[in-house]
Every structure is written in C-alpha cells, then in structure tokens.
C-alpha cells in the first residue's frame, strides 16, 4: 500500500511539473508573438498608429 501511494505521488508530481512546464512555454510563446490588431486585422505592435 505504501509503495503504491508513493508511486502515485511521484506520478502526480511528474504530471503537474510537466503541465506547468507546458503552460509556461505556451504563455511565453503567446507573449512573444506580435498581437493581431483588432482595428485593421494585421499583425503589428499594439500601439501603432492608424489612419
Ligand atoms: Zn492595426
């Protein structure tokens, strides 16, 4: 019983760690990407000037 719970704890910990890693990677990628402008529909920095 004790071995099983230890293995389960290790599995859960590894899953959580991996999930956090993937989440962090996704967030970094989203922040690095240039946002799509809602005004003109093109990709450029957020505070660009429009006409
Ligand atoms: Zn724009």
mmCIF file of the protein (N, C-alpha, C, O) and its ligand, coordinates in Angstrom:
data_MODEL
# 
_entry.id   MODEL 
# 
loop_
_entity.id 
_entity.type 
_entity.pdbx_number_of_molecules 
1 polymer     1 
2 non-polymer 1 
# 
_entity_poly.entity_id                      1 
_entity_poly.type                           'polypeptide(L)' 
_entity_poly.nstd_linkage                   no 
_entity_poly.nstd_monomer                   no 
_entity_poly.pdbx_seq_one_letter_code       
;(UNK)(UNK)(UNK)(UNK)(UNK)(UNK)(UNK)(UNK)(UNK)(UNK)(UNK)(UNK)(UNK)(UNK)(UNK)(UNK)
(UNK)(UNK)(UNK)(UNK)(UNK)(UNK)(UNK)(UNK)(UNK)(UNK)(UNK)(UNK)(UNK)(UNK)(UNK)(UNK)
(UNK)(UNK)(UNK)(UNK)(UNK)(UNK)(UNK)(UNK)(UNK)(UNK)(UNK)(UNK)(UNK)(UNK)(UNK)(UNK)
(UNK)(UNK)(UNK)
;
_entity_poly.pdbx_seq_one_letter_code_can   XXXXXXXXXXXXXXXXXXXXXXXXXXXXXXXXXXXXXXXXXXXXXXXXXXX 
_entity_poly.pdbx_strand_id                 A 
# 
loop_
_entity_poly_seq.entity_id 
_entity_poly_seq.num 
_entity_poly_seq.mon_id 
_entity_poly_seq.hetero 
1 1  UNK n 
1 2  UNK n 
1 3  UNK n 
1 4  UNK n 
1 5  UNK n 
1 6  UNK n 
1 7  UNK n 
1 8  UNK n 
1 9  UNK n 
1 10 UNK n 
1 11 UNK n 
1 12 UNK n 
1 13 UNK n 
1 14 UNK n 
1 15 UNK n 
1 16 UNK n 
1 17 UNK n 
1 18 UNK n 
1 19 UNK n 
1 20 UNK n 
1 21 UNK n 
1 22 UNK n 
1 23 UNK n 
1 24 UNK n 
1 25 UNK n 
1 26 UNK n 
1 27 UNK n 
1 28 UNK n 
1 29 UNK n 
1 30 UNK n 
1 31 UNK n 
1 32 UNK n 
1 33 UNK n 
1 34 UNK n 
1 35 UNK n 
1 36 UNK n 
1 37 UNK n 
1 38 UNK n 
1 39 UNK n 
1 40 UNK n 
1 41 UNK n 
1 42 UNK n 
1 43 UNK n 
1 44 UNK n 
1 45 UNK n 
1 46 UNK n 
1 47 UNK n 
1 48 UNK n 
1 49 UNK n 
1 50 UNK n 
1 51 UNK n 
# 
loop_
_struct_asym.id 
_struct_asym.entity_id 
A 1 
B 2 
# 
loop_
_chem_comp.id 
_chem_comp.type 
_chem_comp.mon_nstd_flag 
UNK 'L-peptide linking' . 
ZN  non-polymer         . 
# 
_pdbx_entity_nonpoly.entity_id   2 
_pdbx_entity_nonpoly.name        ? 
_pdbx_entity_nonpoly.comp_id     ZN 
# 
_pdbx_nonpoly_scheme.asym_id         B 
_pdbx_nonpoly_scheme.entity_id       2 
_pdbx_nonpoly_scheme.mon_id          ZN 
_pdbx_nonpoly_scheme.ndb_seq_num     1 
_pdbx_nonpoly_scheme.pdb_seq_num     101 
_pdbx_nonpoly_scheme.auth_seq_num    101 
_pdbx_nonpoly_scheme.pdb_mon_id      ZN 
_pdbx_nonpoly_scheme.auth_mon_id     ZN 
_pdbx_nonpoly_scheme.pdb_strand_id   A 
_pdbx_nonpoly_scheme.pdb_ins_code    . 
# 
loop_
_atom_site.group_PDB 
_atom_site.id 
_atom_site.type_symbol 
_atom_site.label_atom_id 
_atom_site.label_alt_id 
_atom_site.label_comp_id 
_atom_site.label_asym_id 
_atom_site.label_entity_id 
_atom_site.label_seq_id 
_atom_site.pdbx_PDB_ins_code 
_atom_site.Cartn_x 
_atom_site.Cartn_y 
_atom_site.Cartn_z 
_atom_site.occupancy 
_atom_site.B_iso_or_equiv 
_atom_site.pdbx_formal_charge 
_atom_site.auth_seq_id 
_atom_site.auth_comp_id 
_atom_site.auth_asym_id 
_atom_site.auth_atom_id 
_atom_site.pdbx_PDB_model_num 
ATOM   1   N  N  . UNK A 1 1  ? 0.830   -1.214 0.000   1.00 0.00 ? 1   UNK A N  1 
ATOM   2   C  CA . UNK A 1 1  ? 0.000   0.000  0.000   1.00 0.00 ? 1   UNK A CA 1 
ATOM   3   C  C  . UNK A 1 1  ? 0.856   1.252  0.000   1.00 0.00 ? 1   UNK A C  1 
ATOM   4   O  O  . UNK A 1 1  ? 0.585   2.219  -0.712  1.00 0.00 ? 1   UNK A O  1 
ATOM   5   N  N  . UNK A 1 2  ? 1.882   1.208  0.806   1.00 0.00 ? 2   UNK A N  1 
ATOM   6   C  CA . UNK A 1 2  ? 2.726   2.401  0.913   1.00 0.00 ? 2   UNK A CA 1 
ATOM   7   C  C  . UNK A 1 2  ? 3.498   2.643  -0.387  1.00 0.00 ? 2   UNK A C  1 
ATOM   8   O  O  . UNK A 1 2  ? 3.693   3.782  -0.811  1.00 0.00 ? 2   UNK A O  1 
ATOM   9   N  N  . UNK A 1 3  ? 3.936   1.531  -1.012  1.00 0.00 ? 3   UNK A N  1 
ATOM   10  C  CA . UNK A 1 3  ? 4.684   1.671  -2.266  1.00 0.00 ? 3   UNK A CA 1 
ATOM   11  C  C  . UNK A 1 3  ? 3.788   2.249  -3.349  1.00 0.00 ? 3   UNK A C  1 
ATOM   12  O  O  . UNK A 1 3  ? 4.203   3.095  -4.142  1.00 0.00 ? 3   UNK A O  1 
ATOM   13  N  N  . UNK A 1 4  ? 2.560   1.776  -3.362  1.00 0.00 ? 4   UNK A N  1 
ATOM   14  C  CA . UNK A 1 4  ? 1.620   2.244  -4.390  1.00 0.00 ? 4   UNK A CA 1 
ATOM   15  C  C  . UNK A 1 4  ? 1.338   3.737  -4.232  1.00 0.00 ? 4   UNK A C  1 
ATOM   16  O  O  . UNK A 1 4  ? 1.322   4.475  -5.216  1.00 0.00 ? 4   UNK A O  1 
ATOM   17  N  N  . UNK A 1 5  ? 1.118   4.173  -3.012  1.00 0.00 ? 5   UNK A N  1 
ATOM   18  C  CA . UNK A 1 5  ? 0.845   5.601  -2.820  1.00 0.00 ? 5   UNK A CA 1 
ATOM   19  C  C  . UNK A 1 5  ? 2.077   6.430  -3.151  1.00 0.00 ? 5   UNK A C  1 
ATOM   20  O  O  . UNK A 1 5  ? 1.955   7.545  -3.658  1.00 0.00 ? 5   UNK A O  1 
ATOM   21  N  N  . UNK A 1 6  ? 3.272   5.895  -2.867  1.00 0.00 ? 6   UNK A N  1 
ATOM   22  C  CA . UNK A 1 6  ? 4.491   6.623  -3.214  1.00 0.00 ? 6   UNK A CA 1 
ATOM   23  C  C  . UNK A 1 6  ? 4.623   6.759  -4.731  1.00 0.00 ? 6   UNK A C  1 
ATOM   24  O  O  . UNK A 1 6  ? 4.954   7.829  -5.242  1.00 0.00 ? 6   UNK A O  1 
ATOM   25  N  N  . UNK A 1 7  ? 4.360   5.667  -5.439  1.00 0.00 ? 7   UNK A N  1 
ATOM   26  C  CA . UNK A 1 7  ? 4.413   5.720  -6.904  1.00 0.00 ? 7   UNK A CA 1 
ATOM   27  C  C  . UNK A 1 7  ? 3.371   6.692  -7.452  1.00 0.00 ? 7   UNK A C  1 
ATOM   28  O  O  . UNK A 1 7  ? 3.638   7.456  -8.379  1.00 0.00 ? 7   UNK A O  1 
ATOM   29  N  N  . UNK A 1 8  ? 2.190   6.645  -6.864  1.00 0.00 ? 8   UNK A N  1 
ATOM   30  C  CA . UNK A 1 8  ? 1.120   7.548  -7.299  1.00 0.00 ? 8   UNK A CA 1 
ATOM   31  C  C  . UNK A 1 8  ? 1.526   9.007  -7.084  1.00 0.00 ? 8   UNK A C  1 
ATOM   32  O  O  . UNK A 1 8  ? 1.307   9.868  -7.936  1.00 0.00 ? 8   UNK A O  1 
ATOM   33  N  N  . UNK A 1 9  ? 2.123   9.255  -5.921  1.00 0.00 ? 9   UNK A N  1 
ATOM   34  C  CA . UNK A 1 9  ? 2.550   10.626 -5.622  1.00 0.00 ? 9   UNK A CA 1 
ATOM   35  C  C  . UNK A 1 9  ? 3.607   11.087 -6.620  1.00 0.00 ? 9   UNK A C  1 
ATOM   36  O  O  . UNK A 1 9  ? 3.593   12.233 -7.068  1.00 0.00 ? 9   UNK A O  1 
ATOM   37  N  N  . UNK A 1 10 ? 4.523   10.180 -6.964  1.00 0.00 ? 10  UNK A N  1 
ATOM   38  C  CA . UNK A 1 10 ? 5.571   10.541 -7.935  1.00 0.00 ? 10  UNK A CA 1 
ATOM   39  C  C  . UNK A 1 10 ? 4.947   10.828 -9.295  1.00 0.00 ? 10  UNK A C  1 
ATOM   40  O  O  . UNK A 1 10 ? 5.316   11.790 -9.968  1.00 0.00 ? 10  UNK A O  1 
ATOM   41  N  N  . UNK A 1 11 ? 4.000   9.985  -9.691  1.00 0.00 ? 11  UNK A N  1 
ATOM   42  C  CA . UNK A 1 11 ? 3.322   10.165 -10.982 1.00 0.00 ? 11  UNK A CA 1 
ATOM   43  C  C  . UNK A 1 11 ? 2.584   11.496 -11.028 1.00 0.00 ? 11  UNK A C  1 
ATOM   44  O  O  . UNK A 1 11 ? 2.670   12.229 -12.013 1.00 0.00 ? 11  UNK A O  1 
ATOM   45  N  N  . UNK A 1 12 ? 1.857   11.804 -9.957  1.00 0.00 ? 12  UNK A N  1 
ATOM   46  C  CA . UNK A 1 12 ? 1.095   13.050 -9.915  1.00 0.00 ? 12  UNK A CA 1 
ATOM   47  C  C  . UNK A 1 12 ? 2.038   14.246 -9.950  1.00 0.00 ? 12  UNK A C  1 
ATOM   48  O  O  . UNK A 1 12 ? 1.785   15.235 -10.638 1.00 0.00 ? 12  UNK A O  1 
ATOM   49  N  N  . UNK A 1 13 ? 3.121   14.139 -9.201  1.00 0.00 ? 13  UNK A N  1 
ATOM   50  C  CA . UNK A 1 13 ? 4.093   15.231 -9.182  1.00 0.00 ? 13  UNK A CA 1 
ATOM   51  C  C  . UNK A 1 13 ? 4.704   15.459 -10.547 1.00 0.00 ? 13  UNK A C  1 
ATOM   52  O  O  . UNK A 1 13 ? 4.876   16.600 -10.975 1.00 0.00 ? 13  UNK A O  1 
ATOM   53  N  N  . UNK A 1 14 ? 5.035   14.371 -11.233 1.00 0.00 ? 14  UNK A N  1 
ATOM   54  C  CA . UNK A 1 14 ? 5.630   14.495 -12.563 1.00 0.00 ? 14  UNK A CA 1 
ATOM   55  C  C  . UNK A 1 14 ? 4.632   15.104 -13.535 1.00 0.00 ? 14  UNK A C  1 
ATOM   56  O  O  . UNK A 1 14 ? 4.990   15.942 -14.362 1.00 0.00 ? 14  UNK A O  1 
ATOM   57  N  N  . UNK A 1 15 ? 3.370   14.676 -13.431 1.00 0.00 ? 15  UNK A N  1 
ATOM   58  C  CA . UNK A 1 15 ? 2.342   15.208 -14.330 1.00 0.00 ? 15  UNK A CA 1 
ATOM   59  C  C  . UNK A 1 15 ? 2.150   16.699 -14.101 1.00 0.00 ? 15  UNK A C  1 
ATOM   60  O  O  . UNK A 1 15 ? 2.034   17.469 -15.054 1.00 0.00 ? 15  UNK A O  1 
ATOM   61  N  N  . UNK A 1 16 ? 2.115   17.100 -12.849 1.00 0.00 ? 16  UNK A N  1 
ATOM   62  C  CA . UNK A 1 16 ? 1.923   18.515 -12.530 1.00 0.00 ? 16  UNK A CA 1 
ATOM   63  C  C  . UNK A 1 16 ? 3.117   19.334 -13.022 1.00 0.00 ? 16  UNK A C  1 
ATOM   64  O  O  . UNK A 1 16 ? 2.953   20.419 -13.579 1.00 0.00 ? 16  UNK A O  1 
ATOM   65  N  N  . UNK A 1 17 ? 4.307   18.802 -12.810 1.00 0.00 ? 17  UNK A N  1 
ATOM   66  C  CA . UNK A 1 17 ? 5.509   19.508 -13.258 1.00 0.00 ? 17  UNK A CA 1 
ATOM   67  C  C  . UNK A 1 17 ? 5.513   19.685 -14.760 1.00 0.00 ? 17  UNK A C  1 
ATOM   68  O  O  . UNK A 1 17 ? 5.831   20.759 -15.270 1.00 0.00 ? 17  UNK A O  1 
ATOM   69  N  N  . UNK A 1 18 ? 5.153   18.615 -15.472 1.00 0.00 ? 18  UNK A N  1 
ATOM   70  C  CA . UNK A 1 18 ? 5.129   18.676 -16.935 1.00 0.00 ? 18  UNK A CA 1 
ATOM   71  C  C  . UNK A 1 18 ? 4.073   19.678 -17.412 1.00 0.00 ? 18  UNK A C  1 
ATOM   72  O  O  . UNK A 1 18 ? 4.302   20.461 -18.334 1.00 0.00 ? 18  UNK A O  1 
ATOM   73  N  N  . UNK A 1 19 ? 2.908   19.628 -16.754 1.00 0.00 ? 19  UNK A N  1 
ATOM   74  C  CA . UNK A 1 19 ? 1.843   20.552 -17.123 1.00 0.00 ? 19  UNK A CA 1 
ATOM   75  C  C  . UNK A 1 19 ? 2.266   21.994 -16.922 1.00 0.00 ? 19  UNK A C  1 
ATOM   76  O  O  . UNK A 1 19 ? 2.005   22.844 -17.773 1.00 0.00 ? 19  UNK A O  1 
ATOM   77  N  N  . UNK A 1 20 ? 2.909   22.272 -15.816 1.00 0.00 ? 20  UNK A N  1 
ATOM   78  C  CA . UNK A 1 20 ? 3.363   23.637 -15.546 1.00 0.00 ? 20  UNK A CA 1 
ATOM   79  C  C  . UNK A 1 20 ? 4.383   24.072 -16.585 1.00 0.00 ? 20  UNK A C  1 
ATOM   80  O  O  . UNK A 1 20 ? 4.388   25.219 -17.032 1.00 0.00 ? 20  UNK A O  1 
ATOM   81  N  N  . UNK A 1 21 ? 5.257   23.126 -16.965 1.00 0.00 ? 21  UNK A N  1 
ATOM   82  C  CA . UNK A 1 21 ? 6.286   23.430 -17.958 1.00 0.00 ? 21  UNK A CA 1 
ATOM   83  C  C  . UNK A 1 21 ? 5.640   23.796 -19.287 1.00 0.00 ? 21  UNK A C  1 
ATOM   84  O  O  . UNK A 1 21 ? 6.019   24.781 -19.921 1.00 0.00 ? 21  UNK A O  1 
ATOM   85  N  N  . UNK A 1 22 ? 4.657   22.993 -19.705 1.00 0.00 ? 22  UNK A N  1 
ATOM   86  C  CA . UNK A 1 22 ? 3.972   23.244 -20.977 1.00 0.00 ? 22  UNK A CA 1 
ATOM   87  C  C  . UNK A 1 22 ? 3.226   24.571 -20.914 1.00 0.00 ? 22  UNK A C  1 
ATOM   88  O  O  . UNK A 1 22 ? 3.254   25.355 -21.863 1.00 0.00 ? 22  UNK A O  1 
ATOM   89  N  N  . UNK A 1 23 ? 2.556   24.814 -19.785 1.00 0.00 ? 23  UNK A N  1 
ATOM   90  C  CA . UNK A 1 23 ? 1.797   26.044 -19.610 1.00 0.00 ? 23  UNK A CA 1 
ATOM   91  C  C  . UNK A 1 23 ? 2.715   27.261 -19.697 1.00 0.00 ? 23  UNK A C  1 
ATOM   92  O  O  . UNK A 1 23 ? 2.387   28.256 -20.344 1.00 0.00 ? 23  UNK A O  1 
ATOM   93  N  N  . UNK A 1 24 ? 3.866   27.167 -19.037 1.00 0.00 ? 24  UNK A N  1 
ATOM   94  C  CA . UNK A 1 24 ? 4.810   28.272 -19.046 1.00 0.00 ? 24  UNK A CA 1 
ATOM   95  C  C  . UNK A 1 24 ? 5.317   28.518 -20.460 1.00 0.00 ? 24  UNK A C  1 
ATOM   96  O  O  . UNK A 1 24 ? 5.470   29.664 -20.881 1.00 0.00 ? 24  UNK A O  1 
ATOM   97  N  N  . UNK A 1 25 ? 5.579   27.433 -21.192 1.00 0.00 ? 25  UNK A N  1 
ATOM   98  C  CA . UNK A 1 25 ? 6.053   27.557 -22.560 1.00 0.00 ? 25  UNK A CA 1 
ATOM   99  C  C  . UNK A 1 25 ? 5.006   28.231 -23.433 1.00 0.00 ? 25  UNK A C  1 
ATOM   100 O  O  . UNK A 1 25 ? 5.328   29.095 -24.249 1.00 0.00 ? 25  UNK A O  1 
ATOM   101 N  N  . UNK A 1 26 ? 3.761   27.834 -23.259 1.00 0.00 ? 26  UNK A N  1 
ATOM   102 C  CA . UNK A 1 26 ? 2.669   28.421 -24.045 1.00 0.00 ? 26  UNK A CA 1 
ATOM   103 C  C  . UNK A 1 26 ? 2.529   29.901 -23.749 1.00 0.00 ? 26  UNK A C  1 
ATOM   104 O  O  . UNK A 1 26 ? 2.352   30.721 -24.650 1.00 0.00 ? 26  UNK A O  1 
ATOM   105 N  N  . UNK A 1 27 ? 2.612   30.230 -22.447 1.00 0.00 ? 27  UNK A N  1 
ATOM   106 C  CA . UNK A 1 27 ? 2.460   31.634 -22.064 1.00 0.00 ? 27  UNK A CA 1 
ATOM   107 C  C  . UNK A 1 27 ? 3.580   32.477 -22.652 1.00 0.00 ? 27  UNK A C  1 
ATOM   108 O  O  . UNK A 1 27 ? 3.356   33.591 -23.126 1.00 0.00 ? 27  UNK A O  1 
ATOM   109 N  N  . UNK A 1 28 ? 4.813   31.917 -22.614 1.00 0.00 ? 28  UNK A N  1 
ATOM   110 C  CA . UNK A 1 28 ? 5.957   32.647 -23.144 1.00 0.00 ? 28  UNK A CA 1 
ATOM   111 C  C  . UNK A 1 28 ? 5.793   32.878 -24.633 1.00 0.00 ? 28  UNK A C  1 
ATOM   112 O  O  . UNK A 1 28 ? 6.098   33.954 -25.146 1.00 0.00 ? 28  UNK A O  1 
ATOM   113 N  N  . UNK A 1 29 ? 5.302   31.843 -25.327 1.00 0.00 ? 29  UNK A N  1 
ATOM   114 C  CA . UNK A 1 29 ? 5.120   31.952 -26.763 1.00 0.00 ? 29  UNK A CA 1 
ATOM   115 C  C  . UNK A 1 29 ? 4.043   32.976 -27.092 1.00 0.00 ? 29  UNK A C  1 
ATOM   116 O  O  . UNK A 1 29 ? 4.182   33.750 -28.039 1.00 0.00 ? 29  UNK A O  1 
ATOM   117 N  N  . UNK A 1 30 ? 2.966   32.976 -26.306 1.00 0.00 ? 30  UNK A N  1 
ATOM   118 C  CA . UNK A 1 30 ? 1.885   33.923 -26.547 1.00 0.00 ? 30  UNK A CA 1 
ATOM   119 C  C  . UNK A 1 30 ? 2.370   35.347 -26.310 1.00 0.00 ? 30  UNK A C  1 
ATOM   120 O  O  . UNK A 1 30 ? 1.960   36.266 -27.020 1.00 0.00 ? 30  UNK A O  1 
ATOM   121 N  N  . UNK A 1 31 ? 3.240   35.541 -25.317 1.00 0.00 ? 31  UNK A N  1 
ATOM   122 C  CA . UNK A 1 31 ? 3.717   36.882 -25.024 1.00 0.00 ? 31  UNK A CA 1 
ATOM   123 C  C  . UNK A 1 31 ? 4.696   37.361 -26.072 1.00 0.00 ? 31  UNK A C  1 
ATOM   124 O  O  . UNK A 1 31 ? 4.791   38.554 -26.359 1.00 0.00 ? 31  UNK A O  1 
ATOM   125 N  N  . UNK A 1 32 ? 5.439   36.391 -26.651 1.00 0.00 ? 32  UNK A N  1 
ATOM   126 C  CA . UNK A 1 32 ? 6.461   36.757 -27.607 1.00 0.00 ? 32  UNK A CA 1 
ATOM   127 C  C  . UNK A 1 32 ? 5.838   37.103 -28.959 1.00 0.00 ? 32  UNK A C  1 
ATOM   128 O  O  . UNK A 1 32 ? 6.405   37.875 -29.731 1.00 0.00 ? 32  UNK A O  1 
ATOM   129 N  N  . UNK A 1 33 ? 4.684   36.532 -29.234 1.00 0.00 ? 33  UNK A N  1 
ATOM   130 C  CA . UNK A 1 33 ? 4.049   36.738 -30.525 1.00 0.00 ? 33  UNK A CA 1 
ATOM   131 C  C  . UNK A 1 33 ? 3.507   38.157 -30.639 1.00 0.00 ? 33  UNK A C  1 
ATOM   132 O  O  . UNK A 1 33 ? 3.015   38.724 -29.664 1.00 0.00 ? 33  UNK A O  1 
ATOM   133 N  N  . UNK A 1 34 ? 3.599   38.712 -31.810 1.00 0.00 ? 34  UNK A N  1 
ATOM   134 C  CA . UNK A 1 34 ? 3.035   40.042 -32.038 1.00 0.00 ? 34  UNK A CA 1 
ATOM   135 C  C  . UNK A 1 34 ? 1.524   39.909 -32.096 1.00 0.00 ? 34  UNK A C  1 
ATOM   136 O  O  . UNK A 1 34 ? 1.017   39.056 -32.824 1.00 0.00 ? 34  UNK A O  1 
ATOM   137 N  N  . UNK A 1 35 ? 0.800   40.715 -31.361 1.00 0.00 ? 35  UNK A N  1 
ATOM   138 C  CA . UNK A 1 35 ? -0.663  40.571 -31.317 1.00 0.00 ? 35  UNK A CA 1 
ATOM   139 C  C  . UNK A 1 35 ? -1.317  41.017 -32.618 1.00 0.00 ? 35  UNK A C  1 
ATOM   140 O  O  . UNK A 1 35 ? -0.836  41.908 -33.318 1.00 0.00 ? 35  UNK A O  1 
ATOM   141 N  N  . UNK A 1 36 ? -2.433  40.358 -32.909 1.00 0.00 ? 36  UNK A N  1 
ATOM   142 C  CA . UNK A 1 36 ? -3.187  40.737 -34.096 1.00 0.00 ? 36  UNK A CA 1 
ATOM   143 C  C  . UNK A 1 36 ? -4.067  41.938 -33.761 1.00 0.00 ? 36  UNK A C  1 
ATOM   144 O  O  . UNK A 1 36 ? -4.790  41.937 -32.764 1.00 0.00 ? 36  UNK A O  1 
ATOM   145 N  N  . UNK A 1 37 ? -3.994  42.936 -34.590 1.00 0.00 ? 37  UNK A N  1 
ATOM   146 C  CA . UNK A 1 37 ? -4.725  44.167 -34.336 1.00 0.00 ? 37  UNK A CA 1 
ATOM   147 C  C  . UNK A 1 37 ? -6.200  43.970 -34.619 1.00 0.00 ? 37  UNK A C  1 
ATOM   148 O  O  . UNK A 1 37 ? -6.566  43.356 -35.621 1.00 0.00 ? 37  UNK A O  1 
ATOM   149 N  N  . UNK A 1 38 ? -7.050  44.485 -33.746 1.00 0.00 ? 38  UNK A N  1 
ATOM   150 C  CA . UNK A 1 38 ? -8.484  44.343 -33.941 1.00 0.00 ? 38  UNK A CA 1 
ATOM   151 C  C  . UNK A 1 38 ? -9.029  45.425 -34.857 1.00 0.00 ? 38  UNK A C  1 
ATOM   152 O  O  . UNK A 1 38 ? -10.158 45.320 -35.336 1.00 0.00 ? 38  UNK A O  1 
ATOM   153 N  N  . UNK A 1 39 ? -8.238  46.470 -35.107 1.00 0.00 ? 39  UNK A N  1 
ATOM   154 C  CA . UNK A 1 39 ? -8.716  47.573 -35.929 1.00 0.00 ? 39  UNK A CA 1 
ATOM   155 C  C  . UNK A 1 39 ? -8.528  47.281 -37.412 1.00 0.00 ? 39  UNK A C  1 
ATOM   156 O  O  . UNK A 1 39 ? -9.456  47.421 -38.208 1.00 0.00 ? 39  UNK A O  1 
ATOM   157 N  N  . UNK A 1 40 ? -7.305  46.871 -37.774 1.00 0.00 ? 40  UNK A N  1 
ATOM   158 C  CA . UNK A 1 40 ? -7.026  46.676 -39.189 1.00 0.00 ? 40  UNK A CA 1 
ATOM   159 C  C  . UNK A 1 40 ? -6.838  45.208 -39.540 1.00 0.00 ? 40  UNK A C  1 
ATOM   160 O  O  . UNK A 1 40 ? -6.783  44.860 -40.720 1.00 0.00 ? 40  UNK A O  1 
ATOM   161 N  N  . UNK A 1 41 ? -6.739  44.335 -38.531 1.00 0.00 ? 41  UNK A N  1 
ATOM   162 C  CA . UNK A 1 41 ? -6.662  42.909 -38.805 1.00 0.00 ? 41  UNK A CA 1 
ATOM   163 C  C  . UNK A 1 41 ? -5.271  42.413 -39.141 1.00 0.00 ? 41  UNK A C  1 
ATOM   164 O  O  . UNK A 1 41 ? -5.107  41.228 -39.430 1.00 0.00 ? 41  UNK A O  1 
ATOM   165 N  N  . UNK A 1 42 ? -4.261  43.270 -39.113 1.00 0.00 ? 42  UNK A N  1 
ATOM   166 C  CA . UNK A 1 42 ? -2.912  42.843 -39.410 1.00 0.00 ? 42  UNK A CA 1 
ATOM   167 C  C  . UNK A 1 42 ? -2.122  42.687 -38.128 1.00 0.00 ? 42  UNK A C  1 
ATOM   168 O  O  . UNK A 1 42 ? -2.562  43.103 -37.057 1.00 0.00 ? 42  UNK A O  1 
ATOM   169 N  N  . UNK A 1 43 ? -0.952  42.085 -38.247 1.00 0.00 ? 43  UNK A N  1 
ATOM   170 C  CA . UNK A 1 43 ? -0.132  41.846 -37.075 1.00 0.00 ? 43  UNK A CA 1 
ATOM   171 C  C  . UNK A 1 43 ? 0.919   42.926 -36.962 1.00 0.00 ? 43  UNK A C  1 
ATOM   172 O  O  . UNK A 1 43 ? 1.799   43.048 -37.814 1.00 0.00 ? 43  UNK A O  1 
ATOM   173 N  N  . UNK A 1 44 ? 0.820   43.706 -35.905 1.00 0.00 ? 44  UNK A N  1 
ATOM   174 C  CA . UNK A 1 44 ? 1.822   44.719 -35.620 1.00 0.00 ? 44  UNK A CA 1 
ATOM   175 C  C  . UNK A 1 44 ? 1.734   45.042 -34.145 1.00 0.00 ? 44  UNK A C  1 
ATOM   176 O  O  . UNK A 1 44 ? 0.761   44.663 -33.492 1.00 0.00 ? 44  UNK A O  1 
ATOM   177 N  N  . UNK A 1 45 ? 2.715   45.729 -33.605 1.00 0.00 ? 45  UNK A N  1 
ATOM   178 C  CA . UNK A 1 45 ? 2.664   46.100 -32.186 1.00 0.00 ? 45  UNK A CA 1 
ATOM   179 C  C  . UNK A 1 45 ? 1.403   46.856 -31.823 1.00 0.00 ? 45  UNK A C  1 
ATOM   180 O  O  . UNK A 1 45 ? 0.777   47.516 -32.652 1.00 0.00 ? 45  UNK A O  1 
ATOM   181 N  N  . UNK A 1 46 ? 1.051   46.734 -30.547 1.00 0.00 ? 46  UNK A N  1 
ATOM   182 C  CA . UNK A 1 46 ? -0.298  47.137 -30.140 1.00 0.00 ? 46  UNK A CA 1 
ATOM   183 C  C  . UNK A 1 46 ? -0.560  48.636 -30.306 1.00 0.00 ? 46  UNK A C  1 
ATOM   184 O  O  . UNK A 1 46 ? -1.660  49.042 -30.680 1.00 0.00 ? 46  UNK A O  1 
ATOM   185 N  N  . UNK A 1 47 ? 0.454   49.449 -30.025 1.00 0.00 ? 47  UNK A N  1 
ATOM   186 C  CA . UNK A 1 47 ? 0.188   50.883 -30.004 1.00 0.00 ? 47  UNK A CA 1 
ATOM   187 C  C  . UNK A 1 47 ? 0.717   51.559 -31.265 1.00 0.00 ? 47  UNK A C  1 
ATOM   188 O  O  . UNK A 1 47 ? 1.263   52.661 -31.214 1.00 0.00 ? 47  UNK A O  1 
ATOM   189 N  N  . UNK A 1 48 ? 0.547   50.890 -32.380 1.00 0.00 ? 48  UNK A N  1 
ATOM   190 C  CA . UNK A 1 48 ? 0.926   51.511 -33.639 1.00 0.00 ? 48  UNK A CA 1 
ATOM   191 C  C  . UNK A 1 48 ? -0.141  52.522 -34.061 1.00 0.00 ? 48  UNK A C  1 
ATOM   192 O  O  . UNK A 1 48 ? -1.294  52.463 -33.634 1.00 0.00 ? 48  UNK A O  1 
ATOM   193 N  N  . UNK A 1 49 ? 0.279   53.426 -34.893 1.00 0.00 ? 49  UNK A N  1 
ATOM   194 C  CA . UNK A 1 49 ? -0.654  54.480 -35.291 1.00 0.00 ? 49  UNK A CA 1 
ATOM   195 C  C  . UNK A 1 49 ? -1.498  54.025 -36.464 1.00 0.00 ? 49  UNK A C  1 
ATOM   196 O  O  . UNK A 1 49 ? -1.012  53.314 -37.345 1.00 0.00 ? 49  UNK A O  1 
ATOM   197 N  N  . UNK A 1 50 ? -2.717  54.416 -36.480 1.00 0.00 ? 50  UNK A N  1 
ATOM   198 C  CA . UNK A 1 50 ? -3.636  54.104 -37.562 1.00 0.00 ? 50  UNK A CA 1 
ATOM   199 C  C  . UNK A 1 50 ? -4.117  55.383 -38.226 1.00 0.00 ? 50  UNK A C  1 
ATOM   200 O  O  . UNK A 1 50 ? -3.994  56.483 -37.687 1.00 0.00 ? 50  UNK A O  1 
ATOM   201 N  N  . UNK A 1 51 ? -4.642  55.203 -39.360 1.00 0.00 ? 51  UNK A N  1 
ATOM   202 C  CA . UNK A 1 51 ? -5.322  56.298 -40.030 1.00 0.00 ? 51  UNK A CA 1 
ATOM   203 C  C  . UNK A 1 51 ? -6.786  55.946 -40.207 1.00 0.00 ? 51  UNK A C  1 
ATOM   204 O  O  . UNK A 1 51 ? -7.550  56.739 -40.755 1.00 0.00 ? 51  UNK A O  1 
HETATM 205 ZN ZN . ZN  B 2 .  ? -3.772  47.892 -36.803 1.00 0.00 ? 101 ZN  A ZN 1 
# 
